[in-house]
């Protein structure tokens, strides 16, 4: 009798732990970071149930995808994202930045600052494929040029976005070279 009760207890605990792990994974948006609540968020590629969570919990009104066209073939994520965005009245903007040369050019910077300046676009989610430095450098543009943050403040935020990684000298130079208060 005691042996059966112990076995049932062990099975119940294992099932509960499994359910909790699956739920956490199911509702976990990879590489998700809050840059400024209700304004700007970053993440890796959302999947499945991540989209409703982004809409209902974070009120995402615009998704900015920084991937290049060849990356669209990876796991067919693009179709799912576009269909979901359209059916939920979420703006979907492709702003391709090369994965290897991940510093946004002037045109991309201006386009992103214009998106962020339009209150109808907020809250914005910027995503790439994962722990993506393209996303981080685009956020740096907004923090320095759109928000007027200092290089030190911006570097602190960017280091969190790249999950505590250190910035390269090129990245620090890029951030330092961004002039403040270009957008409104």
C-alpha positions in Angstrom: 0.0 0.0 0.0 2.7 2.5 1.0 4.7 1.5 -2.1 1.7 2.3 -4.4 1.2 5.6 -2.7 4.9 6.5 -3.1 4.8 5.6 -6.8 1.6 7.7 -7.3 3.2 10.6 -5.5 6.4 10.3 -7.6 4.4 10.1 -10.8 2.3 13.1 -9.8 5.4 15.2 -9.1 7.0 14.2 -12.4 3.9 15.1 -14.3 3.5 18.5 -12.5 7.2 19.3 -13.2 6.8 18.4 -16.8 3.7 20.5 -17.2 5.4 23.5 -15.6 8.5 23.2 -17.8 6.4 22.9 -20.9 4.3 26.0 -20.0 7.4 28.0 -19.3 8.9 27.1 -22.6 5.6 27.6 -24.4 5.2 31.2 -23.1 8.9 32.2 -23.2 9.9 34.6 -25.9 13.6 34.0 -26.6 16.0 36.9 -26.0 13.1 39.2 -24.9 14.1 42.5 -23.4 12.2 45.6 -22.4 14.1 48.7 -23.5 11.3 51.1 -22.5 8.0 49.8 -21.2 5.1 50.4 -23.6 7.5 51.9 -26.2 10.3 49.5 -27.3 11.0 45.8 -26.8 13.5 43.4 -28.5 13.5 39.7 -29.0 14.7 36.8 -31.0 12.3 35.3 -33.5 8.8 34.9 -31.9 7.0 31.6 -32.4 3.5 30.3 -32.1 1.9 31.5 -28.8 4.6 34.2 -28.4 2.5 36.4 -30.8 -0.7 36.6 -28.7 1.5 37.3 -25.6 3.2 40.1 -27.4 -0.1 41.6 -28.4 -2.0 41.2 -25.1 0.7 41.6 -22.5 3.0 44.1 -24.3 0.5 45.8 -26.6 2.8 45.5 -29.6 1.5 47.7 -32.5 4.5 47.3 -34.8 7.0 44.6 -35.5 10.3 45.6 -37.1 12.2 42.6 -38.5 15.9 43.2 -39.3 16.5 40.0 -41.1 17.8 39.9 -44.7 15.8 38.2 -47.5 18.0 35.0 -47.5 17.2 34.5 -43.8 13.4 34.3 -44.6 13.9 30.7 -45.7 14.9 29.6 -42.2 12.0 27.5 -40.8 9.3 29.4 -42.7 8.8 31.8 -39.8 8.1 34.8 -42.1 4.7 33.7 -43.4 3.4 32.9 -39.9 4.5 36.3 -38.7 3.1 38.3 -41.6 -0.3 36.4 -41.4 -0.5 36.9 -37.7 0.4 40.6 -37.9 -2.2 41.3 -40.6 -4.9 39.4 -38.9 -4.3 41.3 -35.6 -3.8 44.8 -37.1 -0.1 44.9 -36.2 2.1 46.8 -38.5 4.9 44.6 -40.0 8.0 46.4 -41.3 11.0 44.7 -42.8 14.2 46.7 -42.2 16.9 44.4 -43.5 20.4 44.8 -42.0 23.2 42.5 -43.1 24.0 39.9 -40.4 27.8 40.4 -40.8 27.9 44.1 -41.3 25.3 44.8 -38.6 25.7 48.5 -38.2 22.6 50.3 -39.6 23.3 52.8 -42.3 22.0 56.4 -42.3 18.9 55.6 -44.3 18.0 52.7 -41.9 18.7 54.9 -38.9 16.4 57.6 -40.2 13.7 55.1 -41.1 13.8 53.6 -37.6 13.8 57.0 -35.9 10.7 57.9 -37.9 9.0 54.7 -36.9 9.7 55.4 -33.2 8.6 59.0 -33.5 5.2 58.1 -34.7 3.1 57.4 -31.6 0.7 55.2 -33.6 3.5 52.7 -34.0 4.1 52.2 -30.3 4.7 49.7 -28.8 7.4 48.4 -31.1 9.1 45.0 -31.1 12.4 44.8 -33.0 13.6 41.3 -33.6 16.2 39.4 -35.5 17.1 35.8 -35.3 18.2 35.6 -31.7 20.8 37.3 -29.6 21.2 39.7 -32.6 23.6 42.6 -32.6 21.7 44.2 -35.5 18.8 44.7 -33.1 21.1 46.0 -30.4 22.8 48.6 -32.8 19.4 49.7 -34.0 18.2 50.2 -30.4 21.5 52.2 -29.8 20.5 54.6 -32.6 17.1 55.3 -30.9 18.6 55.6 -27.4 21.3 58.1 -28.5 19.6 60.0 -31.3 16.0 59.7 -30.4 16.2 59.7 -26.6 19.4 61.7 -26.1 21.0 59.2 -23.8 24.7 59.4 -23.2 27.0 56.8 -24.6 27.5 55.2 -21.2 23.7 54.9 -20.6 23.3 53.4 -24.1 26.1 50.9 -23.6 24.5 49.8 -20.4 21.2 49.0 -22.1 22.9 47.4 -25.1 24.9 45.1 -22.9 21.7 43.8 -21.4 20.2 43.2 -24.9 23.2 41.1 -25.9 22.7 39.2 -22.6 25.6 40.6 -20.7 28.1 40.3 -23.5 30.9 42.8 -24.0 30.7 45.3 -26.8 33.5 45.3 -29.4 35.6 48.4 -29.9 33.7 49.0 -33.2 30.4 48.9 -31.5 31.5 51.3 -28.8 32.9 53.6 -31.5 29.6 53.4 -33.4 27.6 54.3 -30.3 30.0 57.1 -29.4 29.6 58.5 -33.0 25.9 58.7 -32.9 24.9 62.4 -32.4 22.2 63.1 -29.9 18.7 64.6 -30.5 18.4 64.2 -34.2 14.7 63.0 -34.0 11.9 64.5 -32.0 
